[in-house]
Amino acid sequence: MEKNKLLTFVHEIPETKKAIPTKLILQRKLNPVAQTVRYTARIVAQGFRPVDGLDFTDTFTPVASLLSVRVVLSIAAAKGFAVRQMDVVTAFLGSELHEEVYVSLPVMVFARERLACLNRSLYGLKQSP
């Protein structure tokens, strides 16, 4: 997380802000025979805690309307373009934040300060997209 400049450790936060708690989610990835292949870990912010207007201003949900999809497909068919589909799972993760968002990190994970200012969004934040 430090290498990707996701957060900056701080000693204290301003009095007008509150630290959003985070959880460490540990998972075991299994193969089709139910044998452990690898372990994954990620830090998830408790996104229901931020206050509208203080920790974030807008929330967006990217949605494609059916009319837009039909227009794009009809233009592609008329011009003879090839149409392909692609799913991008992590398209909205790691986006830069425009607000100051402080988080308190899990106790046993980090040896240094437990408070951090986020530079980019985490799983669970309302402003992740």
Backbone atoms as SQL, in Angstrom:
CREATE TABLE atoms (id INTEGER PRIMARY KEY, chain TEXT, resi INTEGER, resn TEXT, atom TEXT, x REAL, y REAL, z REAL);
INSERT INTO atoms VALUES
  (1, 'A', 1, 'MET', 'N', 0.816, -1.197, 0.000),
  (2, 'A', 1, 'MET', 'CA', 0.000, 0.000, 0.000),
  (3, 'A', 1, 'MET', 'C', 0.856, 1.255, 0.000),
  (4, 'A', 2, 'GLU', 'N', 1.975, 1.192, 0.701),
  (5, 'A', 2, 'GLU', 'CA', 2.866, 2.351, 0.686),
  (6, 'A', 2, 'GLU', 'C', 3.516, 2.525, -0.678),
  (7, 'A', 3, 'LYS', 'N', 3.882, 1.419, -1.308),
  (8, 'A', 3, 'LYS', 'CA', 4.529, 1.476, -2.621),
  (9, 'A', 3, 'LYS', 'C', 3.589, 2.079, -3.674),
  (10, 'A', 4, 'ASN', 'N', 2.294, 1.795, -3.571),
  (11, 'A', 4, 'ASN', 'CA', 1.310, 2.340, -4.507),
  (12, 'A', 4, 'ASN', 'C', 0.788, 3.712, -4.095),
  (13, 'A', 5, 'LYS', 'N', 1.344, 4.258, -3.010),
  (14, 'A', 5, 'LYS', 'CA', 0.943, 5.572, -2.487),
  (15, 'A', 5, 'LYS', 'C', -0.566, 5.645, -2.223),
  (16, 'A', 6, 'LEU', 'N', -1.080, 4.587, -1.629),
  (17, 'A', 6, 'LEU', 'CA', -2.491, 4.515, -1.307),
  (18, 'A', 6, 'LEU', 'C', -2.828, 5.368, -0.091),
  (19, 'A', 7, 'LEU', 'N', -1.909, 5.441, 0.862),
  (20, 'A', 7, 'LEU', 'CA', -2.173, 6.185, 2.085),
  (21, 'A', 7, 'LEU', 'C', -0.908, 6.854, 2.598),
  (22, 'A', 8, 'THR', 'N', -1.119, 7.818, 3.484),
  (23, 'A', 8, 'THR', 'CA', -0.025, 8.503, 4.157),
  (24, 'A', 8, 'THR', 'C', -0.268, 8.373, 5.649),
  (25, 'A', 9, 'PHE', 'N', 0.702, 7.848, 6.379),
  (26, 'A', 9, 'PHE', 'CA', 0.540, 7.687, 7.821),
  (27, 'A', 9, 'PHE', 'C', 0.598, 9.055, 8.508),
  (28, 'A', 10, 'VAL', 'N', -0.270, 9.246, 9.501),
  (29, 'A', 10, 'VAL', 'CA', -0.308, 10.490, 10.271),
  (30, 'A', 10, 'VAL', 'C', -0.322, 10.142, 11.754),
  (31, 'A', 11, 'HIS', 'N', 0.118, 11.102, 12.583),
  (32, 'A', 11, 'HIS', 'CA', 0.119, 10.883, 14.032),
  (33, 'A', 11, 'HIS', 'C', -1.230, 11.230, 14.657),
  (34, 'A', 12, 'GLU', 'N', -1.891, 12.248, 14.110),
  (35, 'A', 12, 'GLU', 'CA', -3.199, 12.645, 14.629),
  (36, 'A', 12, 'GLU', 'C', -4.009, 13.243, 13.497),
  (37, 'A', 13, 'ILE', 'N', -5.327, 13.291, 13.694),
  (38, 'A', 13, 'ILE', 'CA', -6.199, 13.842, 12.668),
  (39, 'A', 13, 'ILE', 'C', -6.812, 15.147, 13.177),
  (40, 'A', 14, 'PRO', 'N', -7.271, 16.017, 12.259),
  (41, 'A', 14, 'PRO', 'CA', -7.898, 17.260, 12.699),
  (42, 'A', 14, 'PRO', 'C', -9.147, 16.991, 13.543),
  (43, 'A', 15, 'GLU', 'N', -9.485, 17.942, 14.408),
  (44, 'A', 15, 'GLU', 'CA', -10.634, 17.763, 15.301),
  (45, 'A', 15, 'GLU', 'C', -11.952, 17.724, 14.540),
  (46, 'A', 16, 'THR', 'N', -11.998, 18.322, 13.357),
  (47, 'A', 16, 'THR', 'CA', -13.236, 18.340, 12.579),
  (48, 'A', 16, 'THR', 'C', -13.490, 17.035, 11.839),
  (49, 'A', 17, 'LYS', 'N', -12.511, 16.149, 11.798),
  (50, 'A', 17, 'LYS', 'CA', -12.636, 14.886, 11.070),
  (51, 'A', 17, 'LYS', 'C', -12.741, 13.716, 12.031),
  (52, 'A', 18, 'LYS', 'N', -13.299, 12.615, 11.544),
  (53, 'A', 18, 'LYS', 'CA', -13.345, 11.358, 12.288),
  (54, 'A', 18, 'LYS', 'C', -12.675, 10.293, 11.450),
  (55, 'A', 19, 'ALA', 'N', -12.002, 9.381, 12.100),
  (56, 'A', 19, 'ALA', 'CA', -11.353, 8.281, 11.382),
  (57, 'A', 19, 'ALA', 'C', -12.370, 7.190, 11.093),
  (58, 'A', 20, 'ILE', 'N', -12.382, 6.727, 9.862),
  (59, 'A', 20, 'ILE', 'CA', -13.271, 5.650, 9.454),
  (60, 'A', 20, 'ILE', 'C', -12.596, 4.326, 9.804),
  (61, 'A', 21, 'PRO', 'N', -13.278, 3.447, 10.527),
  (62, 'A', 21, 'PRO', 'CA', -12.670, 2.160, 10.873),
  (63, 'A', 21, 'PRO', 'C', -12.493, 1.271, 9.636),
  (64, 'A', 22, 'THR', 'N', -11.522, 0.401, 9.694),
  (65, 'A', 22, 'THR', 'CA', -11.284, -0.550, 8.617),
  (66, 'A', 22, 'THR', 'C', -11.220, -1.955, 9.184),
  (67, 'A', 23, 'LYS', 'N', -11.409, -2.941, 8.305),
  (68, 'A', 23, 'LYS', 'CA', -11.311, -4.343, 8.693),
  (69, 'A', 23, 'LYS', 'C', -10.342, -5.027, 7.750),
  (70, 'A', 24, 'LEU', 'N', -9.685, -6.032, 8.238),
  (71, 'A', 24, 'LEU', 'CA', -8.821, -6.859, 7.420),
  (72, 'A', 24, 'LEU', 'C', -9.617, -8.104, 7.021),
  (73, 'A', 25, 'ILE', 'N', -9.778, -8.305, 5.718),
  (74, 'A', 25, 'ILE', 'CA', -10.514, -9.456, 5.209),
  (75, 'A', 25, 'ILE', 'C', -9.509, -10.472, 4.680),
  (76, 'A', 26, 'LEU', 'N', -9.505, -11.652, 5.260),
  (77, 'A', 26, 'LEU', 'CA', -8.609, -12.732, 4.843),
  (78, 'A', 26, 'LEU', 'C', -9.435, -13.790, 4.124),
  (79, 'A', 27, 'GLN', 'N', -8.920, -14.248, 2.985),
  (80, 'A', 27, 'GLN', 'CA', -9.628, -15.269, 2.226),
  (81, 'A', 27, 'GLN', 'C', -8.675, -16.359, 1.786),
  (82, 'A', 28, 'ARG', 'N', -9.232, -17.537, 1.617),
  (83, 'A', 28, 'ARG', 'CA', -8.491, -18.666, 1.092),
  (84, 'A', 28, 'ARG', 'C', -9.036, -18.967, -0.291),
  (85, 'A', 29, 'LYS', 'N', -8.178, -18.976, -1.303),
  (86, 'A', 29, 'LYS', 'CA', -8.600, -19.289, -2.669),
  (87, 'A', 29, 'LYS', 'C', -8.406, -20.778, -2.901),
  (88, 'A', 30, 'LEU', 'N', -9.463, -21.425, -3.375),
  (89, 'A', 30, 'LEU', 'CA', -9.442, -22.868, -3.562),
  (90, 'A', 30, 'LEU', 'C', -9.470, -23.216, -5.046),
  (91, 'A', 31, 'ASN', 'N', -8.906, -24.366, -5.381),
  (92, 'A', 31, 'ASN', 'CA', -9.015, -24.865, -6.743),
  (93, 'A', 31, 'ASN', 'C', -10.274, -25.743, -6.830),
  (94, 'A', 32, 'PRO', 'N', -10.618, -26.280, -8.000),
  (95, 'A', 32, 'PRO', 'CA', -11.852, -27.077, -8.119),
  (96, 'A', 32, 'PRO', 'C', -11.915, -28.314, -7.226),
  (97, 'A', 33, 'VAL', 'N', -10.765, -28.782, -6.723),
  (98, 'A', 33, 'VAL', 'CA', -10.744, -29.966, -5.866),
  (99, 'A', 33, 'VAL', 'C', -10.777, -29.567, -4.384),
  (100, 'A', 34, 'ALA', 'N', -11.006, -28.302, -4.110),
  (101, 'A', 34, 'ALA', 'CA', -11.100, -27.750, -2.752),
  (102, 'A', 34, 'ALA', 'C', -9.772, -27.787, -2.005),
  (103, 'A', 35, 'GLN', 'N', -8.665, -27.667, -2.716),
  (104, 'A', 35, 'GLN', 'CA', -7.359, -27.535, -2.083),
  (105, 'A', 35, 'GLN', 'C', -6.966, -26.063, -2.099),
  (106, 'A', 36, 'THR', 'N', -6.307, -25.628, -1.044),
  (107, 'A', 36, 'THR', 'CA', -5.904, -24.233, -0.959),
  (108, 'A', 36, 'THR', 'C', -4.817, -23.929, -1.983),
  (109, 'A', 37, 'VAL', 'N', -5.065, -22.908, -2.812),
  (110, 'A', 37, 'VAL', 'CA', -4.112, -22.497, -3.835),
  (111, 'A', 37, 'VAL', 'C', -3.285, -21.322, -3.335),
  (112, 'A', 38, 'ARG', 'N', -3.962, -20.317, -2.744),
  (113, 'A', 38, 'ARG', 'CA', -3.261, -19.154, -2.214),
  (114, 'A', 38, 'ARG', 'C', -4.151, -18.448, -1.192),
  (115, 'A', 39, 'TYR', 'N', -3.546, -17.553, -0.449),
  (116, 'A', 39, 'TYR', 'CA', -4.256, -16.752, 0.534),
  (117, 'A', 39, 'TYR', 'C', -4.256, -15.301, 0.055),
  (118, 'A', 40, 'THR', 'N', -5.354, -14.603, 0.279),
  (119, 'A', 40, 'THR', 'CA', -5.422, -13.186, -0.076),
  (120, 'A', 40, 'THR', 'C', -5.849, -12.388, 1.148),
  (121, 'A', 41, 'ALA', 'N', -5.446, -11.136, 1.158),
  (122, 'A', 41, 'ALA', 'CA', -5.832, -10.230, 2.239),
  (123, 'A', 41, 'ALA', 'C', -6.104, -8.864, 1.639),
  (124, 'A', 42, 'ARG', 'N', -7.102, -8.183, 2.168),
  (125, 'A', 42, 'ARG', 'CA', -7.360, -6.817, 1.730),
  (126, 'A', 42, 'ARG', 'C', -7.951, -6.034, 2.890),
  (127, 'A', 43, 'ILE', 'N', -7.711, -4.752, 2.854),
  (128, 'A', 43, 'ILE', 'CA', -8.259, -3.866, 3.878),
  (129, 'A', 43, 'ILE', 'C', -9.503, -3.206, 3.308),
  (130, 'A', 44, 'VAL', 'N', -10.591, -3.272, 4.059),
  (131, 'A', 44, 'VAL', 'CA', -11.871, -2.744, 3.615),
  (132, 'A', 44, 'VAL', 'C', -12.318, -1.665, 4.587),
  (133, 'A', 45, 'ALA', 'N', -12.661, -0.498, 4.043),
  (134, 'A', 45, 'ALA', 'CA', -13.184, 0.583, 4.882),
  (135, 'A', 45, 'ALA', 'C', -14.651, 0.317, 5.181),
  (136, 'A', 46, 'GLN', 'N', -15.076, 0.702, 6.362),
  (137, 'A', 46, 'GLN', 'CA', -16.490, 0.557, 6.713),
  (138, 'A', 46, 'GLN', 'C', -17.221, 1.761, 6.125),
  (139, 'A', 47, 'GLY', 'N', -17.626, 1.622, 4.856),
  (140, 'A', 47, 'GLY', 'CA', -18.129, 2.722, 4.049),
  (141, 'A', 47, 'GLY', 'C', -19.432, 3.329, 4.496),
  (142, 'A', 48, 'PHE', 'N', -20.112, 2.732, 5.450),
  (143, 'A', 48, 'PHE', 'CA', -21.352, 3.311, 5.948),
  (144, 'A', 48, 'PHE', 'C', -21.095, 4.388, 6.994),
  (145, 'A', 49, 'ARG', 'N', -19.839, 4.602, 7.386),
  (146, 'A', 49, 'ARG', 'CA', -19.510, 5.575, 8.420),
  (147, 'A', 49, 'ARG', 'C', -19.239, 7.000, 7.915),
  (148, 'A', 50, 'PRO', 'N', -18.774, 7.227, 6.661),
  (149, 'A', 50, 'PRO', 'CA', -18.507, 8.597, 6.231),
  (150, 'A', 50, 'PRO', 'C', -19.763, 9.464, 6.264),
  (151, 'A', 51, 'VAL', 'N', -19.575, 10.760, 6.511),
  (152, 'A', 51, 'VAL', 'CA', -20.683, 11.705, 6.617),
  (153, 'A', 51, 'VAL', 'C', -20.765, 12.500, 5.325),
  (154, 'A', 52, 'ASP', 'N', -21.954, 12.581, 4.746),
  (155, 'A', 52, 'ASP', 'CA', -22.170, 13.327, 3.512),
  (156, 'A', 52, 'ASP', 'C', -21.836, 14.798, 3.735),
  (157, 'A', 53, 'GLY', 'N', -21.010, 15.365, 2.858),
  (158, 'A', 53, 'GLY', 'CA', -20.591, 16.757, 2.976),
  (159, 'A', 53, 'GLY', 'C', -19.309, 16.940, 3.750),
  (160, 'A', 54, 'LEU', 'N', -18.950, 15.987, 4.594),
  (161, 'A', 54, 'LEU', 'CA', -17.719, 16.080, 5.378),
  (162, 'A', 54, 'LEU', 'C', -16.640, 15.170, 4.781),
  (163, 'A', 55, 'ASP', 'N', -16.933, 13.906, 4.617),
  (164, 'A', 55, 'ASP', 'CA', -15.978, 12.945, 4.072),
  (165, 'A', 55, 'ASP', 'C', -16.149, 12.734, 2.571),
  (166, 'A', 56, 'PHE', 'N', -17.323, 13.056, 2.024),
  (167, 'A', 56, 'PHE', 'CA', -17.536, 12.943, 0.585),
  (168, 'A', 56, 'PHE', 'C', -18.650, 13.899, 0.189),
  (169, 'A', 57, 'THR', 'N', -18.644, 14.297, -1.084),
  (170, 'A', 57, 'THR', 'CA', -19.680, 15.222, -1.557),
  (171, 'A', 57, 'THR', 'C', -20.649, 14.538, -2.510),
  (172, 'A', 58, 'ASP', 'N', -20.154, 13.740, -3.430),
  (173, 'A', 58, 'ASP', 'CA', -21.020, 13.091, -4.412),
  (174, 'A', 58, 'ASP', 'C', -20.757, 11.592, -4.450),
  (175, 'A', 59, 'THR', 'N', -21.787, 10.851, -4.819),
  (176, 'A', 59, 'THR', 'CA', -21.634, 9.420, -5.049),
  (177, 'A', 59, 'THR', 'C', -22.150, 9.132, -6.452),
  (178, 'A', 60, 'PHE', 'N', -21.396, 8.362, -7.195),
  (179, 'A', 60, 'PHE', 'CA', -21.787, 8.041, -8.559),
  (180, 'A', 60, 'PHE', 'C', -21.872, 6.541, -8.721),
  (181, 'A', 61, 'THR', 'N', -22.856, 6.116, -9.483),
  (182, 'A', 61, 'THR', 'CA', -22.973, 4.715, -9.830),
  (183, 'A', 61, 'THR', 'C', -22.940, 4.621, -11.346),
  (184, 'A', 62, 'PRO', 'N', -21.889, 4.054, -11.903),
  (185, 'A', 62, 'PRO', 'CA', -21.804, 3.966, -13.358),
  (186, 'A', 62, 'PRO', 'C', -22.803, 2.950, -13.907),
  (187, 'A', 63, 'VAL', 'N', -23.712, 3.426, -14.740),
  (188, 'A', 63, 'VAL', 'CA', -24.739, 2.570, -15.309),
  (189, 'A', 63, 'VAL', 'C', -24.873, 2.905, -16.791),
  (190, 'A', 64, 'ALA', 'N', -24.972, 1.904, -17.621),
  (191, 'A', 64, 'ALA', 'CA', -25.223, 2.113, -19.047),
  (192, 'A', 64, 'ALA', 'C', -26.706, 1.914, -19.296),
  (193, 'A', 65, 'SER', 'N', -27.340, 2.911, -19.903),
  (194, 'A', 65, 'SER', 'CA', -28.765, 2.767, -20.202),
  (195, 'A', 65, 'SER', 'C', -28.936, 1.906, -21.445),
  (196, 'A', 66, 'LEU', 'N', -30.054, 1.254, -21.530),
  (197, 'A', 66, 'LEU', 'CA', -30.330, 0.377, -22.659),
  (198, 'A', 66, 'LEU', 'C', -30.368, 1.165, -23.961),
  (199, 'A', 67, 'LEU', 'N', -30.892, 2.382, -23.907),
  (200, 'A', 67, 'LEU', 'CA', -30.961, 3.220, -25.103),
  (201, 'A', 67, 'LEU', 'C', -29.557, 3.541, -25.631),
  (202, 'A', 68, 'SER', 'N', -28.617, 3.853, -24.721),
  (203, 'A', 68, 'SER', 'CA', -27.239, 4.148, -25.139),
  (204, 'A', 68, 'SER', 'C', -26.584, 2.942, -25.791),
  (205, 'A', 69, 'VAL', 'N', -26.812, 1.773, -25.225),
  (206, 'A', 69, 'VAL', 'CA', -26.225, 0.552, -25.784),
  (207, 'A', 69, 'VAL', 'C', -26.804, 0.286, -27.172),
  (208, 'A', 70, 'ARG', 'N', -28.101, 0.468, -27.335),
  (209, 'A', 70, 'ARG', 'CA', -28.738, 0.246, -28.638),
  (210, 'A', 70, 'ARG', 'C', -28.226, 1.224, -29.684),
  (211, 'A', 71, 'VAL', 'N', -28.011, 2.488, -29.314),
  (212, 'A', 71, 'VAL', 'CA', -27.490, 3.485, -30.254),
  (213, 'A', 71, 'VAL', 'C', -26.079, 3.115, -30.693),
  (214, 'A', 72, 'VAL', 'N', -25.227, 2.729, -29.746),
  (215, 'A', 72, 'VAL', 'CA', -23.848, 2.357, -30.081),
  (216, 'A', 72, 'VAL', 'C', -23.835, 1.129, -30.985),
  (217, 'A', 73, 'LEU', 'N', -24.667, 0.131, -30.682),
  (218, 'A', 73, 'LEU', 'CA', -24.725, -1.068, -31.516),
  (219, 'A', 73, 'LEU', 'C', -25.253, -0.768, -32.914),
  (220, 'A', 74, 'SER', 'N', -26.246, 0.111, -33.013),
  (221, 'A', 74, 'SER', 'CA', -26.781, 0.425, -34.343),
  (222, 'A', 74, 'SER', 'C', -25.771, 1.219, -35.175),
  (223, 'A', 75, 'ILE', 'N', -25.015, 2.124, -34.565),
  (224, 'A', 75, 'ILE', 'CA', -23.961, 2.849, -35.288),
  (225, 'A', 75, 'ILE', 'C', -22.877, 1.877, -35.741),
  (226, 'A', 76, 'ALA', 'N', -22.489, 0.956, -34.861),
  (227, 'A', 76, 'ALA', 'CA', -21.464, -0.026, -35.217),
  (228, 'A', 76, 'ALA', 'C', -21.941, -0.914, -36.363),
  (229, 'A', 77, 'ALA', 'N', -23.218, -1.310, -36.354),
  (230, 'A', 77, 'ALA', 'CA', -23.754, -2.152, -37.433),
  (231, 'A', 77, 'ALA', 'C', -23.818, -1.378, -38.748),
  (232, 'A', 78, 'ALA', 'N', -24.223, -0.109, -38.691),
  (233, 'A', 78, 'ALA', 'CA', -24.326, 0.702, -39.908),
  (234, 'A', 78, 'ALA', 'C', -22.962, 0.968, -40.528),
  (235, 'A', 79, 'LYS', 'N', -21.946, 1.158, -39.704),
  (236, 'A', 79, 'LYS', 'CA', -20.597, 1.460, -40.203),
  (237, 'A', 79, 'LYS', 'C', -19.776, 0.201, -40.464),
  (238, 'A', 80, 'GLY', 'N', -20.276, -0.963, -40.039),
  (239, 'A', 80, 'GLY', 'CA', -19.550, -2.215, -40.243),
  (240, 'A', 80, 'GLY', 'C', -18.414, -2.430, -39.250),
  (241, 'A', 81, 'PHE', 'N', -18.502, -1.812, -38.066),
  (242, 'A', 81, 'PHE', 'CA', -17.467, -1.964, -37.050),
  (243, 'A', 81, 'PHE', 'C', -17.638, -3.283, -36.313),
  (244, 'A', 82, 'ALA', 'N', -16.545, -3.818, -35.817),
  (245, 'A', 82, 'ALA', 'CA', -16.594, -5.007, -34.973),
  (246, 'A', 82, 'ALA', 'C', -16.869, -4.570, -33.539),
  (247, 'A', 83, 'VAL', 'N', -17.736, -5.300, -32.874),
  (248, 'A', 83, 'VAL', 'CA', -18.087, -4.981, -31.487),
  (249, 'A', 83, 'VAL', 'C', -17.585, -6.105, -30.598),
  (250, 'A', 84, 'ARG', 'N', -16.881, -5.749, -29.532),
  (251, 'A', 84, 'ARG', 'CA', -16.374, -6.735, -28.573),
  (252, 'A', 84, 'ARG', 'C', -16.813, -6.338, -27.171),
  (253, 'A', 85, 'GLN', 'N', -16.911, -7.304, -26.301),
  (254, 'A', 85, 'GLN', 'CA', -17.291, -7.060, -24.918),
  (255, 'A', 85, 'GLN', 'C', -16.089, -7.300, -24.024),
  (256, 'A', 86, 'MET', 'N', -15.946, -6.459, -22.991),
  (257, 'A', 86, 'MET', 'CA', -14.854, -6.625, -22.053),
  (258, 'A', 86, 'MET', 'C', -15.354, -6.264, -20.663),
  (259, 'A', 87, 'ASP', 'N', -15.069, -7.095, -19.692),
  (260, 'A', 87, 'ASP', 'CA', -15.412, -6.813, -18.303),
  (261, 'A', 87, 'ASP', 'C', -14.163, -6.350, -17.581),
  (262, 'A', 88, 'VAL', 'N', -14.251, -5.234, -16.911),
  (263, 'A', 88, 'VAL', 'CA', -13.135, -4.715, -16.133),
  (264, 'A', 88, 'VAL', 'C', -13.580, -4.727, -14.682),
  (265, 'A', 89, 'VAL', 'N', -13.059, -5.664, -13.920),
  (266, 'A', 89, 'VAL', 'CA', -13.508, -5.870, -12.550),
  (267, 'A', 89, 'VAL', 'C', -13.058, -4.733, -11.636),
  (268, 'A', 90, 'THR', 'N', -11.829, -4.286, -11.774),
  (269, 'A', 90, 'THR', 'CA', -11.283, -3.290, -10.858),
  (270, 'A', 90, 'THR', 'C', -11.187, -1.901, -11.489),
  (271, 'A', 91, 'ALA', 'N', -12.111, -1.558, -12.351),
  (272, 'A', 91, 'ALA', 'CA', -12.039, -0.280, -13.059),
  (273, 'A', 91, 'ALA', 'C', -12.141, 0.909, -12.110),
  (274, 'A', 92, 'PHE', 'N', -12.878, 0.786, -11.015),
  (275, 'A', 92, 'PHE', 'CA', -13.116, 1.929, -10.157),
  (276, 'A', 92, 'PHE', 'C', -12.350, 1.880, -8.847),
  (277, 'A', 93, 'LEU', 'N', -11.475, 0.905, -8.682),
  (278, 'A', 93, 'LEU', 'CA', -10.710, 0.831, -7.450),
  (279, 'A', 93, 'LEU', 'C', -9.433, 1.643, -7.579),
  (280, 'A', 94, 'GLY', 'N', -9.011, 2.219, -6.512),
  (281, 'A', 94, 'GLY', 'CA', -7.769, 2.975, -6.506),
  (282, 'A', 94, 'GLY', 'C', -7.875, 4.341, -7.137),
  (283, 'A', 95, 'SER', 'N', -9.087, 4.888, -7.248),
  (284, 'A', 95, 'SER', 'CA', -9.232, 6.220, -7.821),
  (285, 'A', 95, 'SER', 'C', -8.780, 7.268, -6.812),
  (286, 'A', 96, 'GLU', 'N', -8.308, 8.402, -7.317),
  (287, 'A', 96, 'GLU', 'CA', -7.822, 9.460, -6.436),
  (288, 'A', 96, 'GLU', 'C', -8.986, 10.122, -5.724),
  (289, 'A', 97, 'LEU', 'N', -8.771, 10.456, -4.459),
  (290, 'A', 97, 'LEU', 'CA', -9.801, 11.105, -3.654),
  (291, 'A', 97, 'LEU', 'C', -9.619, 12.615, -3.691),
  (292, 'A', 98, 'HIS', 'N', -10.728, 13.339, -3.722),
  (293, 'A', 98, 'HIS', 'CA', -10.672, 14.797, -3.714),
  (294, 'A', 98, 'HIS', 'C', -10.887, 15.366, -2.310),
  (295, 'A', 99, 'GLU', 'N', -11.352, 14.529, -1.386),
  (296, 'A', 99, 'GLU', 'CA', -11.566, 14.949, -0.005),
  (297, 'A', 99, 'GLU', 'C', -10.477, 14.354, 0.882),
  (298, 'A', 100, 'GLU', 'N', -10.334, 14.913, 2.079),
  (299, 'A', 100, 'GLU', 'CA', -9.426, 14.319, 3.069),
  (300, 'A', 100, 'GLU', 'C', -10.199, 13.252, 3.822),
  (301, 'A', 101, 'VAL', 'N', -9.791, 12.007, 3.666),
  (302, 'A', 101, 'VAL', 'CA', -10.453, 10.892, 4.333),
  (303, 'A', 101, 'VAL', 'C', -9.415, 10.209, 5.210),
  (304, 'A', 102, 'TYR', 'N', -9.718, 10.108, 6.500),
  (305, 'A', 102, 'TYR', 'CA', -8.810, 9.479, 7.455),
  (306, 'A', 102, 'TYR', 'C', -9.376, 8.131, 7.871),
  (307, 'A', 103, 'VAL', 'N', -8.505, 7.158, 8.016),
  (308, 'A', 103, 'VAL', 'CA', -8.922, 5.824, 8.441),
  (309, 'A', 103, 'VAL', 'C', -8.074, 5.369, 9.616),
  (310, 'A', 104, 'SER', 'N', -8.677, 4.540, 10.460),
  (311, 'A', 104, 'SER', 'CA', -7.907, 3.877, 11.514),
  (312, 'A', 104, 'SER', 'C', -7.690, 2.446, 11.055),
  (313, 'A', 105, 'LEU', 'N', -6.457, 2.026, 11.061),
  (314, 'A', 105, 'LEU', 'CA', -6.077, 0.724, 10.522),
  (315, 'A', 105, 'LEU', 'C', -6.150, -0.354, 11.600),
  (316, 'A', 106, 'PRO', 'N', -6.322, -1.612, 11.209),
  (317, 'A', 106, 'PRO', 'CA', -6.412, -2.696, 12.191),
  (318, 'A', 106, 'PRO', 'C', -5.174, -2.765, 13.085),
  (319, 'A', 107, 'VAL', 'N', -5.371, -3.171, 14.318),
  (320, 'A', 107, 'VAL', 'CA', -4.321, -3.129, 15.337),
  (321, 'A', 107, 'VAL', 'C', -3.123, -4.011, 14.999),
  (322, 'A', 108, 'MET', 'N', -3.339, -5.237, 14.651),
  (323, 'A', 108, 'MET', 'CA', -2.243, -6.185, 14.486),
  (324, 'A', 108, 'MET', 'C', -1.575, -6.148, 13.121),
  (325, 'A', 109, 'VAL', 'N', -2.010, -5.288, 12.232),
  (326, 'A', 109, 'VAL', 'CA', -1.487, -5.307, 10.870),
  (327, 'A', 109, 'VAL', 'C', -0.276, -4.410, 10.709),
  (328, 'A', 110, 'PHE', 'N', -0.365, -3.203, 11.236),
  (329, 'A', 110, 'PHE', 'CA', 0.689, -2.228, 11.012),
  (330, 'A', 110, 'PHE', 'C', 1.458, -1.976, 12.295),
  (331, 'A', 111, 'ALA', 'N', 2.778, -1.994, 12.188),
  (332, 'A', 111, 'ALA', 'CA', 3.622, -1.800, 13.366),
  (333, 'A', 111, 'ALA', 'C', 3.745, -0.316, 13.698),
  (334, 'A', 112, 'ARG', 'N', 3.532, 0.542, 12.700),
  (335, 'A', 112, 'ARG', 'CA', 3.673, 1.980, 12.928),
  (336, 'A', 112, 'ARG', 'C', 2.350, 2.597, 13.351),
  (337, 'A', 113, 'GLU', 'N', 2.151, 3.840, 12.946),
  (338, 'A', 113, 'GLU', 'CA', 0.932, 4.556, 13.315),
  (339, 'A', 113, 'GLU', 'C', -0.297, 3.815, 12.804),
  (340, 'A', 114, 'ARG', 'N', -1.378, 3.944, 13.542),
  (341, 'A', 114, 'ARG', 'CA', -2.623, 3.299, 13.142),
  (342, 'A', 114, 'ARG', 'C', -3.533, 4.242, 12.389),
  (343, 'A', 115, 'LEU', 'N', -3.194, 5.528, 12.316),
  (344, 'A', 115, 'LEU', 'CA', -4.014, 6.488, 11.594),
  (345, 'A', 115, 'LEU', 'C', -3.368, 6.807, 10.258),
  (346, 'A', 116, 'ALA', 'N', -4.204, 6.974, 9.243),
  (347, 'A', 116, 'ALA', 'CA', -3.676, 7.274, 7.918),
  (348, 'A', 116, 'ALA', 'C', -4.653, 8.167, 7.175),
  (349, 'A', 117, 'CYS', 'N', -4.114, 8.973, 6.275),
  (350, 'A', 117, 'CYS', 'CA', -4.910, 9.787, 5.369),
  (351, 'A', 117, 'CYS', 'C', -4.878, 9.088, 4.014),
  (352, 'A', 118, 'LEU', 'N', -6.046, 8.823, 3.449),
  (353, 'A', 118, 'LEU', 'CA', -6.109, 8.095, 2.184),
  (354, 'A', 118, 'LEU', 'C', -5.820, 9.024, 1.015),
  (355, 'A', 119, 'ASN', 'N', -4.970, 8.593, 0.114),
  (356, 'A', 119, 'ASN', 'CA', -4.723, 9.301, -1.136),
  (357, 'A', 119, 'ASN', 'C', -5.594, 8.729, -2.250),
  (358, 'A', 120, 'ARG', 'N', -5.902, 7.441, -2.137),
  (359, 'A', 120, 'ARG', 'CA', -6.737, 6.743, -3.116),
  (360, 'A', 120, 'ARG', 'C', -7.810, 5.961, -2.368),
  (361, 'A', 121, 'SER', 'N', -8.834, 5.575, -3.072),
  (362, 'A', 121, 'SER', 'CA', -9.958, 4.921, -2.412),
  (363, 'A', 121, 'SER', 'C', -9.659, 3.465, -2.070),
  (364, 'A', 122, 'LEU', 'N', -10.359, 2.988, -1.061),
  (365, 'A', 122, 'LEU', 'CA', -10.288, 1.597, -0.611),
  (366, 'A', 122, 'LEU', 'C', -11.595, 0.896, -0.945),
  (367, 'A', 123, 'TYR', 'N', -11.600, -0.431, -0.855),
  (368, 'A', 123, 'TYR', 'CA', -12.849, -1.171, -0.944),
  (369, 'A', 123, 'TYR', 'C', -13.796, -0.642, 0.126),
  (370, 'A', 124, 'GLY', 'N', -15.040, -0.495, -0.228),
  (371, 'A', 124, 'GLY', 'CA', -16.044, -0.154, 0.768),
  (372, 'A', 124, 'GLY', 'C', -16.358, 1.323, 0.882),
  (373, 'A', 125, 'LEU', 'N', -15.512, 2.213, 0.362),
  (374, 'A', 125, 'LEU', 'CA', -15.807, 3.638, 0.451),
  (375, 'A', 125, 'LEU', 'C', -16.892, 4.025, -0.545),
  (376, 'A', 126, 'LYS', 'N', -17.721, 4.991, -0.178),
  (377, 'A', 126, 'LYS', 'CA', -18.780, 5.427, -1.075),
  (378, 'A', 126, 'LYS', 'C', -18.223, 6.143, -2.296),
  (379, 'A', 127, 'GLN', 'N', -17.057, 6.753, -2.183),
  (380, 'A', 127, 'GLN', 'CA', -16.494, 7.483, -3.308),
  (381, 'A', 127, 'GLN', 'C', -15.506, 6.644, -4.105),
  (382, 'A', 128, 'SER', 'N', -15.522, 5.321, -3.938),
  (383, 'A', 128, 'SER', 'CA', -14.614, 4.465, -4.713),
  (384, 'A', 128, 'SER', 'C', -14.791, 4.617, -6.214),
  (385, 'A', 129, 'PRO', 'N', -16.015, 4.594, -6.759),
  (386, 'A', 129, 'PRO', 'CA', -16.160, 4.766, -8.200),
  (387, 'A', 129, 'PRO', 'C', -15.769, 6.169, -8.618);
